[in-house]
Amino acid sequence: MKSDIEIARAADPKPIMEIAAGLNIPEDHVIQYGRHKAKISLDHINDLNGRPDGKLILVTAISPTAAGEGKTTTTVGLGDAMNRIGKKTTICLREPSLGPCFGMKGGAAGGGMAQVLPMEDINLHFTGDFHAIGVANNLLSALIDNHVYWGNEQEFDSRRITWRRVVDMNDRSLRQITVSLGGVANGFPREGGFDIVVASEVMAIFCLAENLEDLTERLGNIVVGYTREKKAVRARDINAHGPMAVLLKDAFAPNLVQTLEGNPALVHGGPFANIAHGCNSMVATKTALKMSDYVITEAGFGADLGAEKFFNIKCRKGGLKPDAAVIVATIRALKMHGGVAKSDLNNENVEAVRKGCENMARHIRNIKSFGVPAVVGINRFTDDTDAEIEVVKQVVAKLGGQAITCDHWARGGEGAEDLAHAVSEIVDNQTAQFSPLYEDEMPLWNKIEEVATRIYGAREVQADKAVRNRIKDLQQSEFGHLPICMAKTQYSFSTDPQLMGAPSNHSLTVREVRLSAGAEFLVVICGDIMTMPGLPRKPAANNIRLNAEGEVEGLF
C-alpha cells in the first residue's frame, strides 16, 4: 500500500470551483487560494440565514492509544460513504497544528483512501489561518507591554499580567520565560510564557464566534491582567480588540477543500481537545448545516474530552442539536486498553479485546447520557480477526447499540457504506434528546465535579487552597455561569496517562484554572498536562524533507 502522501499526490482533484458549485456557492463568493482550496465569503454565509439546517453527526473515539484509532480517517470515509448512498453530506474538520505535524503525528488530514486534499497544504501553512491567529494573539501581548511602558494608565500590576504569547510549534523551552530584559529602553522585566497557538484563547474565540461582530466583542472581553486591587483589565481597555479583529478578518472565512472522492470538506480552526475545546469553527459547522442535508464533524481525542466539550461548550454556545454520534474504535487500541503491549498487537487476543471494551463501553454510556444515540465504527486493520470483532459487536449489543466494521482506509467511501446506512437510519428515524451535562447556574466547582465523576469515573476532585480560592472568586464575580473546559491527558479517563481501560474511583487533581472571558469558559488544568507540548525524542520533523523534484516527503 502506498503512503498517505503518495496516495494524495497521485490523486486528480476537481477544481475547487466545481466543489463550490456543488454546494450552490456563487462564483463571486468563492475566494480562491490556488486551484484546489478556497474560502467562502462571509457575505454568502450571511445570505444563508433562514435556510433549514441539515442533520449534525459527531465523530468521536475511544481513549487514544499508540496503536491508533483513525477518527479523522473515519470522518472522511463516512462522509464519502454518505454521499455514495445519496445523502448530500459535507464534513467539517479542524486544521492541523504544525506542532504535532512536526512532533508526533507527521500529518493529520486523514489517511489511506480517506483523506482531504490538498493534503500537504492542509498539514502545513494552508491558507494562513493559524499565522493570523498567532499574530493577533502576539499583537495583544505587544500592546500590553507597550501600555505598561508608556505610563500604565490602566495600572496593570506587572505580577498579575496573565496574557501569554503563542507559537504554533512544540517548544518546551518557551513554556516559562522572562521578557523585557536589557535595560530601560526595553520595558519592565516580568515573567511570561508561551502556549501553542491551538491552546490559545484567541483560537477558542475564533472557533466559537458567530460572525465578525461577535468575534470583535469576544476579543474585547479577554481579561489580560489585573491591577494591584485585583480589578480585571480587558483587551478593550487598551484598544486591542479592533486591530486584532482586522488581523483575523480574512482568516475567519471558512476554508473549502475536498476529499479524495471529490466531496466537500470545510477545514477551519483547530483547538486541541486535551488543552482546549477541540472542535472546528462554529461558523464552518453552521455554514455546512445550511448547505448540506448531513454534516459530519469530529471532536478531538476520546469522547471524554472532545465529545464532552463539543456537547457542553460548542453545542451550548451555538444552540446546536446533534442528531447522532459515531465512536471510533480499533481492535488494536482495545487490546492495548486490555493490557497488551504494542509489540504484541498483531496476535489474536480475544480476552484482551473484551477487557479493553470497558473503555469503549464507558464512552458509549457517556455519549448516551447527553441524549444522543451512538453507533460504534470499528476501523478495521488487516490483522483483526473475526473472533475479536465479534466480541466488540456483542459488548455493544448488550449496551443497546450497534457496532459496524469499516474498511475506508483501504477502500474509501465504499468501505464505510455499512456505517453510512446505520448512521442515516438513526438520524432519519430517531429524534435525539440532546441536553448538556449541567446547567449554566450550577456552581463552577460542581461543574468540575460533574464532569470528573460522571464522565471520568473519578471518586473526588482535589485542589489546593489557592486554586479553590480562585474558583470561589470567579464564582462570586460575573463568571460563575460559564461552562468549564477540562485540560488533562488524552490517554486515560484519569490524569495518569498510564492508567488505561476504564479506571474508576481515582482522584482528579486540579492544578490551575485560567479564565477565558472572551471564549466564555473556564480552563481547568488537571494533572501534568502542558499548554505548550514538547517534541518527542525522535520527532516526525526528522523524516520530513524535500525530494529532488521539490516535493514534500515524510508527512505520512
Residue pairs with C-beta under 8 A, 6 or more apart in sequence:
1 112
1 410
2 10
3 556
4 107
4 109
4 110
4 111
4 112
4 115
4 119
4 555
4 556
5 107
5 119
5 120
5 552
5 553
5 554
5 555
5 556
7 112
7 113
7 115
7 260
8 109
8 115
8 117
8 118
8 119
8 120
8 260
9 120
9 551
11 117
11 260
13 36
13 117
13 118
13 258
13 262
14 258
14 262
15 35
15 36
16 30
16 32
16 35
16 36
16 37
16 38
16 256
16 257
16 258
17 27
17 30
17 32
17 38
18 262
19 256
19 257
19 258
19 262
19 264
20 27
20 30
20 38
20 40
20 256
21 27
22 264
23 90
23 256
23 264
23 291
23 292
24 291
25 40
25 44
25 256
25 291
26 44
28 41
29 40
29 41
29 43
29 44
30 38
30 39
30 40
30 41
30 256
31 38
31 39
31 40
31 41
31 253
32 38
33 39
33 127
34 121
36 117
36 118
36 121
36 257
36 258
37 118
37 121
37 122
37 126
37 127
37 255
37 256
37 257
38 255
38 256
39 127
39 250
39 253
39 254
39 255
39 256
40 253
40 254
40 256
40 266
40 287
41 253
42 211
42 212
42 252
42 253
45 253
45 254
45 283
45 287
46 211
48 287
48 290
48 291
49 290
51 290
52 290
53 286
53 289
53 290
54 88
54 288
54 289
54 290
54 291
54 292
54 293
54 294
54 295
55 293
55 294
55 295
55 323
55 324
55 427
55 428
56 285
56 289
56 295
56 297
56 320
56 321
56 322
56 323
57 78
57 294
57 295
57 296
57 297
57 322
57 323
57 324
57 325
57 326
57 423
57 427
58 296
58 297
58 298
58 299
58 307
58 310
58 322
58 324
58 325
58 326
58 372
59 71
59 74
59 75
59 78
59 296
59 297
59 298
59 299
59 325
59 326
59 328
59 377
60 71
60 298
60 299
60 302
60 303
60 306
60 307
60 310
60 325
60 326
60 327
60 328
60 363
60 367
61 69
61 71
61 301
61 302
61 303
61 306
61 327
61 328
61 329
61 363
62 69
62 302
62 303
62 327
62 328
62 329
62 333
62 334
62 337
62 359
62 360
62 363
63 301
63 302
63 304
63 337
63 359
63 363
63 490
63 491
63 492
63 493
63 500
64 301
64 302
64 333
64 490
64 491
65 332
65 333
65 336
65 337
65 491
65 500
66 336
66 342
67 330
67 332
67 333
67 335
67 336
67 342
67 345
68 330
68 332
68 333
69 328
69 329
69 330
69 333
69 379
70 111
70 328
70 330
70 379
70 409
71 298
71 300
71 328
72 93
72 108
72 109
72 110
72 111
72 298
73 110
73 111
73 112
73 114
73 115
73 379
73 408
73 409
74 114
74 326
74 328
74 377
74 379
74 406
74 408
74 416
74 419
75 91
75 93
75 110
75 296
75 297
75 298
76 91
76 93
76 110
76 114
76 115
76 116
76 259
76 260
76 265
76 408
77 110
77 113
77 114
77 406
77 408
77 409
77 412
77 413
77 415
77 416
77 419
78 91
78 296
78 326
78 377
78 406
78 408
78 416
78 419
78 420
78 423
79 89
79 90
79 91
79 259
79 263
79 265
79 296
79 413
80 114
80 259
80 260
80 261
80 263
80 408
80 412
80 413
80 416
81 408
81 413
81 414
81 415
81 416
81 417
81 419
81 420
82 89
82 294
82 296
82 420
82 423
82 424
83 89
83 261
83 263
83 413
84 261
84 413
84 414
84 417
84 420
85 417
85 420
85 421
85 424
87 293
87 294
87 420
87 424
88 292
88 293
88 294
89 263
89 292
89 293
89 294
89 295
89 296
90 263
90 264
90 265
90 266
90 288
90 291
90 292
90 294
90 295
90 296
91 116
91 259
91 263
91 264
91 265
91 266
91 295
91 296
91 297
92 265
92 266
92 267
92 268
92 280
92 284
92 285
92 288
92 295
92 296
92 297
92 298
93 116
93 265
93 266
93 267
93 280
93 297
93 298
94 267
94 268
94 269
94 270
94 271
94 278
94 279
94 280
94 298
94 300
95 122
95 126
95 129
95 130
95 255
95 267
95 268
95 269
95 270
96 105
96 107
96 108
96 109
96 122
96 123
96 270
97 108
97 130
97 168
97 196
97 197
97 198
97 270
97 272
98 124
98 130
98 168
98 169
99 168
99 169
99 170
99 196
99 198
99 533
100 108
100 170
100 533
101 107
101 108
101 123
101 124
101 540
101 555
102 169
102 170
102 535
102 539
102 540
102 541
102 544
103 170
103 533
103 535
103 536
103 539
103 540
103 541
104 536
104 539
104 540
105 540
105 556
106 540
106 543
106 544
106 554
106 555
106 556
107 119
107 123
107 555
107 556
108 123
109 115
109 116
109 117
109 119
109 122
109 123
110 116
110 119
110 259
111 409
111 556
112 408
112 409
112 410
112 412
113 260
113 408
113 409
113 410
113 411
113 412
113 415
114 259
114 260
114 408
114 409
114 412
114 413
114 416
115 259
115 260
116 122
116 257
116 258
116 259
116 260
116 265
116 267
117 257
117 258
117 259
117 260
118 257
119 555
120 552
120 555
122 257
122 267
123 555
124 552
125 131
126 255
126 267
127 251
127 255
128 251
129 206
129 251
129 255
129 268
129 269
130 168
130 197
130 198
130 270
131 168
132 247
132 248
132 250
132 251
133 166
133 197
133 200
133 202
133 203
133 206
133 248
133 251
134 166
134 167
134 168
134 197
134 200
135 247
136 202
136 219
136 244
136 245
136 247
136 248
137 165
137 166
137 197
137 200
137 201
137 202
138 165
138 166
139 240
139 243
139 244
139 247
140 163
140 202
140 222
140 224
140 235
140 240
140 244
141 163
141 164
141 165
141 192
143 238
143 239
143 240
144 156
144 161
144 163
144 224
144 225
144 238
144 240
145 179
145 180
145 187
145 188
147 153
147 154
147 156
147 238
148 156
148 158
148 161
148 187
148 188
149 187
149 188
154 227
154 233
154 237
154 238
155 227
155 228
156 225
156 226
156 227
156 233
157 225
157 226
157 227
157 228
158 188
158 190
159 190
160 225
160 226
160 227
160 228
160 230
161 190
161 192
161 224
161 225
162 223
162 224
162 225
162 226
162 514
162 515
163 222
163 224
163 225
164 192
164 193
164 194
164 195
164 200
165 174
165 192
165 193
165 194
165 195
166 194
166 195
166 196
166 197
166 199
166 200
166 202
167 174
167 194
167 196
167 197
168 196
168 197
168 198
169 196
170 196
170 532
170 533
170 534
170 535
170 539
171 194
171 532
171 534
171 535
172 530
172 532
172 533
172 534
172 535
174 193
174 194
174 532
175 193
175 194
175 530
175 532
176 191
176 192
176 193
177 191
177 192
177 193
177 194
178 189
178 190
178 191
178 192
179 187
179 189
179 190
179 191
179 192
180 186
180 187
180 188
180 189
180 190
181 189
193 532
194 532
195 531
195 532
196 272
196 531
196 532
196 533
197 203
198 270
198 271
198 272
198 275
198 276
199 271
199 272
199 275
199 276
199 531
199 532
200 276
201 222
201 516
201 518
201 519
202 219
202 222
202 244
202 248
202 518
203 269
203 270
203 271
203 276
204 271
204 276
204 277
204 485
204 516
204 518
204 519
204 521
205 215
205 218
205 219
205 222
205 518
205 519
206 215
206 248
206 251
206 252
206 269
206 281
207 268
207 269
207 270
207 271
207 277
207 279
207 280
207 281
207 282
208 218
208 277
208 281
208 282
208 313
208 314
208 317
208 318
208 519
208 520
209 215
209 218
209 252
209 282
209 283
210 282
210 283
210 286
210 318
211 283
212 245
212 249
212 252
215 245
215 248
215 252
216 241
216 242
216 245
217 241
218 518
218 519
218 520
219 235
219 240
219 241
219 244
219 245
219 518
220 234
220 235
220 236
220 240
220 241
220 518
221 234
221 235
221 236
221 517
221 518
221 520
222 234
222 235
222 241
222 516
222 517
222 518
223 232
223 233
223 234
223 515
223 517
224 233
224 234
224 235
224 238
224 240
225 232
225 233
226 232
226 233
227 233
232 517
234 517
235 241
235 244
235 518
252 283
254 266
254 268
254 281
254 283
254 284
254 287
255 266
255 267
255 268
255 284
256 264
256 265
256 266
257 265
257 266
257 267
258 264
258 265
259 265
260 412
261 412
261 413
263 413
264 291
264 292
266 280
266 284
266 285
266 287
266 288
267 280
267 284
268 280
268 281
268 283
268 284
269 279
269 280
269 281
269 284
270 280
271 277
271 278
271 279
271 300
272 278
272 300
273 279
273 299
273 300
273 301
273 305
273 306
273 309
273 490
274 300
274 301
274 305
274 487
274 488
274 489
274 490
274 529
275 487
275 523
275 525
275 529
275 530
275 531
276 485
276 487
276 523
277 309
277 310
277 313
277 314
277 485
277 519
277 521
278 299
278 300
278 301
278 305
278 306
278 309
278 310
279 285
279 297
279 299
279 300
279 306
279 309
279 310
279 313
279 314
280 297
280 298
282 314
282 317
282 318
285 295
285 297
285 314
285 318
285 320
286 318
286 320
288 295
288 297
289 295
294 424
294 427
297 310
298 306
299 305
299 306
299 307
299 309
299 310
299 314
300 306
300 490
301 490
302 363
302 490
303 325
303 327
303 363
303 366
303 367
304 363
304 366
304 455
304 456
304 493
305 486
305 488
305 490
307 325
307 363
307 366
307 367
308 366
308 437
308 451
308 455
308 486
309 485
309 486
310 322
311 322
311 370
311 372
311 434
311 436
311 437
312 436
312 437
312 438
312 451
312 483
312 484
313 483
313 485
313 521
314 320
315 321
315 322
315 434
315 436
316 436
316 483
317 483
317 520
321 432
321 434
322 372
322 432
322 434
323 372
323 373
323 426
323 427
323 430
323 432
324 372
324 373
324 374
324 375
324 423
324 426
324 427
324 430
324 432
325 367
325 372
325 373
325 374
325 375
326 374
326 375
326 376
326 377
326 419
326 423
327 360
327 363
327 364
327 367
327 374
327 375
327 376
327 377
328 376
328 377
328 379
329 360
329 376
329 377
329 378
329 379
329 392
329 403
330 378
330 379
330 380
330 381
330 384
331 353
331 378
331 380
331 381
331 384
331 385
331 388
331 389
331 392
332 345
332 381
332 383
332 384
333 356
334 352
334 353
334 356
334 357
334 359
334 360
334 392
335 345
335 349
335 352
335 353
335 356
335 388
336 342
336 345
336 356
336 500
337 355
337 356
337 358
337 359
337 360
337 500
337 501
337 502
338 349
338 351
338 352
338 353
338 354
338 355
338 356
338 357
338 501
339 352
339 355
339 356
339 500
339 501
340 349
340 352
345 383
346 383
348 385
348 387
348 388
349 388
350 385
350 387
350 388
350 391
353 388
353 391
353 392
354 391
354 395
355 501
356 501
357 391
357 392
357 395
358 501
358 502
359 493
359 500
359 501
359 502
360 376
360 392
360 395
360 396
361 395
361 399
361 502
362 457
362 493
362 502
364 374
364 376
364 396
364 399
364 401
365 399
366 454
366 455
367 374
368 374
369 437
369 454
370 434
370 435
370 436
370 437
371 432
371 433
371 434
371 435
372 432
372 434
373 426
373 430
373 432
374 401
375 401
375 402
375 403
375 404
375 419
375 422
375 423
375 426
376 392
376 396
376 401
376 402
376 403
376 404
377 403
377 404
377 406
377 416
377 419
378 384
378 389
378 392
378 403
378 404
378 405
378 406
379 406
379 408
379 409
380 389
380 405
380 406
380 407
389 405
392 403
393 402
393 403
395 403
396 402
396 403
397 403
402 422
404 418
404 419
404 422
405 418
406 415
406 416
406 418
406 419
407 415
407 416
408 414
408 415
408 416
409 415
413 420
436 483
437 450
437 451
437 454
437 455
438 446
438 447
438 450
438 483
440 481
440 482
440 483
441 481
442 450
443 475
443 480
444 471
444 474
444 475
444 479
444 480
444 482
444 484
444 522
445 461
445 468
445 471
445 472
445 475
447 483
447 484
448 461
448 471
448 484
448 486
448 510
448 524
449 461
451 484
451 486
452 458
452 460
452 461
452 508
453 459
453 461
455 493
456 493
456 494
456 506
456 508
457 493
457 502
457 503
457 504
457 505
457 506
458 493
458 494
458 505
458 506
458 507
458 508
459 504
459 505
459 506
459 507
460 507
460 508
461 507
461 508
461 509
461 510
462 507
462 508
462 509
462 510
463 471
463 509
463 510
463 511
467 510
467 511
467 512
467 513
470 513
471 513
471 522
474 480
474 482
474 513
474 515
474 522
479 515
479 517
479 522
482 520
482 521
482 522
483 520
483 521
483 522
484 521
484 522
484 523
484 524
485 516
485 519
485 521
485 522
485 523
485 524
486 524
486 526
487 523
487 524
487 525
487 526
487 529
487 531
488 495
488 508
488 525
488 526
488 527
488 529
489 495
489 496
489 497
489 527
489 528
489 529
491 497
491 498
491 500
492 498
492 499
492 500
492 503
493 499
493 502
493 503
493 506
494 503
494 506
494 508
494 527
495 506
495 508
495 509
495 526
495 527
495 528
495 529
496 503
496 506
496 527
499 506
508 526
508 527
509 526
509 527
510 524
510 525
510 526
511 525
511 526
511 527
511 528
512 525
513 522
513 523
513 524
513 525
514 522
514 523
514 525
515 522
515 523
516 522
516 523
525 531
535 541
540 554
543 553
543 554
544 552
544 553
544 554
544 555
545 552
545 553
545 554
546 552
546 553
547 553
